[in-house]
């Protein structure tokens, strides 16, 4: 049996997709401009036993600290992910924390992605 914990956190941020205008008509061309989201991040980590090796709250704080350290923008008072997609944010977390089993990143808790570490 494999066991894991899932930590969920939200972080306010902005990003853009510079080439959205090139790929799509007017419906989503605005994505090329900076826009704000409340990013919800779900990260799954393995545990070895029933008396947890990792605590949910500590994992959440670890992820928040990393994202704020790397992306916090004092001018906007939030994380500035620039042209990073949800996929790129997830991959960055997986690179930073190699024991992550999976990461999900959602925009406004509505649409998002999931990457599973093989």
C-alpha positions as CSV (number, residue, x, y, z in Angstrom):
1,X,0.0,0.0,0.0
2,X,1.3,3.5,-0.9
3,X,0.4,6.4,1.3
4,X,0.6,10.1,0.6
5,X,-0.5,13.5,2.0
6,X,-2.0,16.3,-0.1
7,X,-1.4,19.8,0.9
8,X,-3.6,22.6,-0.6
9,X,-2.7,26.2,-0.6
10,X,-3.7,29.4,-2.4
11,X,-1.5,32.2,-3.5
12,X,-2.4,35.5,-5.2
13,X,-0.4,36.1,-8.4
14,X,-0.3,37.6,-11.9
15,X,0.9,36.2,-15.1
16,X,0.4,36.5,-18.9
17,X,0.6,34.4,-22.0
18,X,2.4,36.7,-24.5
19,X,1.5,34.8,-27.6
20,X,-2.2,34.3,-26.8
21,X,-3.0,36.9,-29.5
22,X,-1.2,34.8,-32.1
23,X,-2.8,31.5,-31.2
24,X,-6.4,32.6,-30.6
25,X,-9.0,35.1,-31.9
26,X,-10.4,37.9,-29.8
27,X,-12.1,35.5,-27.3
28,X,-9.0,34.9,-25.2
29,X,-6.5,37.4,-26.7
30,X,-6.6,39.3,-23.4
31,X,-4.5,36.5,-21.8
32,X,-1.5,38.2,-23.4
33,X,-1.9,41.0,-20.9
34,X,-0.9,40.6,-17.3
35,X,-3.9,39.4,-15.3
36,X,-4.6,38.3,-11.7
37,X,-5.6,34.9,-10.4
38,X,-5.9,33.2,-7.1
39,X,-3.7,30.2,-7.8
40,X,-4.7,27.0,-5.9
41,X,-1.9,24.5,-5.6
42,X,-2.3,20.9,-4.5
43,X,0.9,19.0,-3.9
44,X,1.1,15.3,-3.1
45,X,4.0,13.9,-1.1
46,X,4.7,10.3,-0.1
47,X,4.6,9.3,3.6
48,X,5.9,6.1,5.1
49,X,3.6,5.3,8.0
50,X,0.3,6.2,9.7
51,X,1.9,8.7,12.1
52,X,2.7,11.2,9.3
53,X,6.3,11.8,8.3
54,X,5.2,15.2,6.9
55,X,2.6,17.5,8.3
56,X,0.1,19.2,6.0
57,X,0.6,22.6,7.5
58,X,4.4,22.4,7.3
59,X,4.2,21.4,3.7
60,X,1.9,24.2,2.9
61,X,4.2,26.7,4.6
62,X,7.2,25.3,2.8
63,X,5.5,25.7,-0.6
64,X,4.3,29.2,0.2
65,X,7.7,30.3,1.4
66,X,9.4,29.0,-1.7
67,X,6.9,30.7,-4.1
68,X,7.1,34.0,-2.2
69,X,10.9,33.9,-2.1
70,X,11.1,33.2,-5.8
71,X,8.2,35.3,-7.2
72,X,7.0,37.9,-4.7
73,X,6.8,41.3,-6.3
74,X,6.7,44.2,-3.8
75,X,5.4,46.6,-6.5
76,X,2.3,44.4,-7.0
77,X,2.2,43.0,-3.5
78,X,1.7,39.5,-4.8
79,X,3.6,36.8,-6.8
80,X,4.5,37.8,-10.3
81,X,4.9,34.7,-12.4
82,X,5.4,36.7,-15.6
83,X,4.8,34.4,-18.6
84,X,4.8,31.2,-16.6
85,X,1.8,28.9,-17.2
86,X,0.2,26.7,-14.6
87,X,2.3,23.8,-16.1
88,X,5.5,25.8,-15.6
89,X,4.6,26.7,-12.0
90,X,4.0,23.0,-11.3
91,X,7.2,21.9,-13.0
92,X,9.1,24.5,-11.0
93,X,7.8,23.0,-7.7
94,X,8.6,19.5,-8.9
95,X,12.1,20.6,-9.7
96,X,12.5,22.2,-6.3
97,X,11.0,19.3,-4.4
98,X,11.9,16.0,-6.2
99,X,9.9,13.8,-3.8
100,X,6.6,15.4,-4.9
101,X,4.3,12.7,-6.4
102,X,2.0,15.1,-8.2
103,X,1.1,18.8,-8.4
104,X,-2.1,20.5,-9.5
105,X,-2.2,24.2,-10.2
106,X,-5.6,25.9,-10.7
107,X,-6.6,29.4,-11.7
108,X,-9.3,30.8,-9.5
109,X,-10.1,27.2,-8.4
110,X,-11.8,26.8,-11.8
111,X,-9.4,25.5,-14.5
112,X,-6.0,23.9,-14.0
113,X,-3.5,21.2,-14.7
114,X,-2.1,18.1,-13.0
115,X,1.4,16.8,-13.4
116,X,2.3,13.3,-12.1
117,X,5.9,12.5,-11.2
118,X,6.8,9.1,-12.8
